[in-house]
Amino acid sequence: MNKKLLSVFFAVLLCVVVSVPAFADTAEDYTPHLIDNADLLTGEEESNLLAKLDEISDRLSVDVAVVTEDSIGDKTPREYADDFYDYNSYKYNPDGVLLLISMEERDWYITTTGSAITAITDARRGNMEDAFLSDLSGGYYYDAFSTYADMCD
């Protein structure tokens, strides 16, 4: 009788342990709001900017993201930014805005989706460009990205 009871106990325990990860909802389930593949920021700048992007995203319930790449291959910045947002799991998808920086092409693009399309109009994009482009062109990446985040806010 003890063997049967022990077997049932372990079977139930195994079922519970296996099912727990299915209910987990952690930040690891989502694409980070900052991906610096071009390594433009220091570790401290990355931490500060990611915290800022996360705070704005959570408060507005809209993903505000920055992605830097050394190269985007054959795609235009618009195509790459659109695809990057579409093919990654952001927390508030489909509502989001993403700034892409491509270093090889020395180009950038801001893509919007969902509610961010109406919030960030062409005129607003122009204002954003005016606010951060000089820092971006001058290599002051943290300042440029921080200004972008402030403008999204």
Number of C-alpha atoms within 10 A of each C-alpha: 6 7 8 8 10 10 12 12 11 11 11 10 11 11 10 11 10 9 10 9 9 8 7 10 9 7 10 8 11 14 14 20 22 22 16 17 14 15 12 18 16 11 10 9 15 17 13 14 22 20 14 18 26 21 15 18 23 14 11 15 16 24 29 30 28 24 21 20 17 16 16 18 11 8 11 15 22 15 13 18 25 19 13 15 22 13 8 12 14 21 20 16 18 17 19 23 29 25 21 25 27 22 15 12 14 11 12 19 19 20 24 23 20 14 15 19 14 10 13 20 12 11 9 13 17 11 13 20 18 11 16 20 18 14 16 18 12 9 12 15 19 18 16 21 22 19 18 24 23 14 16 23 14
